[in-house]
Amino acid sequence: MGLQALQELFREAGPVMLTGAGYTLVYAVASMLGGLLLGFPTAVARILPWKLLAWPAGLYVSVMRGTPLLVQMFVIYYGLPSVGIEFTPVTAGILALSLNAGAYLSESLRGAIQSVARGQWWASYSLGLGYWQTLYHVVLPQALRVAVPSMSNTLISLIKDTSLVSVITMTELMLTTKELIATTFQPLPLYLAAAAIYWVLSLGFETLQRRAERHLNRAHAR
């Protein structure tokens, strides 16, 4: 394929692929927020001494981490309608990604919370703070600094995992690329272009991660 033909291909395909990349970004951020909403209470439930909460939380984490994300999407989108529960492709995709991310984020947060010295808890209790006050005002600010790298890795993984939602006809970068290939019959340059876009998105979030780490570590720089 000549250079001129390649330029013409990208001139035509570029806007369409960038639109798909925009959807990918929106789905990844939405799934990250959903994952945090699920992951934080799950992490707290797993560190509480109440088995009634810890057991189902542990089961959720085990199932989500122990089964492929693709299978989870198929169960939600194709399986649940058989019992009367139906979702649109967008809802099913974001739900599956959120459930999966929530399990991994809960482990990141749980490990970060448990890394805070127990003396921090006892010192807070001695000052009259309760469990939830200690968790929110004392432990979480310290745990967040520890959890940021692994949480950022989860977000970067989500950007790549959004490519799987194309199997349930959810419009994003990968489905857009496949549709372009079906009309142009140029798989190699278009797949390479899609890979480059995923890479650029990942680099952007890696930059945000480093800035967040520097911000959170300022108090510990000395």
Secondary structure as GFF3:
##gff-version 3
##sequence-region A 1 222
A	DSSP	alpha_helix	3	47	.	.	.	ID=ss1
A	DSSP	alpha_helix	51	66	.	.	.	ID=ss2
A	DSSP	alpha_helix	69	74	.	.	.	ID=ss3
A	DSSP	pi_helix	75	79	.	.	.	ID=ss4
A	DSSP	three_ten_helix	80	83	.	.	.	ID=ss5
A	DSSP	alpha_helix	89	115	.	.	.	ID=ss6
A	DSSP	alpha_helix	118	126	.	.	.	ID=ss7
A	DSSP	alpha_helix	131	134	.	.	.	ID=ss8
A	DSSP	pi_helix	135	139	.	.	.	ID=ss9
A	DSSP	alpha_helix	140	161	.	.	.	ID=ss10
A	DSSP	three_ten_helix	162	168	.	.	.	ID=ss11
A	DSSP	alpha_helix	173	184	.	.	.	ID=ss12
A	DSSP	alpha_helix	187	217	.	.	.	ID=ss13
A	DSSP	three_ten_helix	218	220	.	.	.	ID=ss14
###
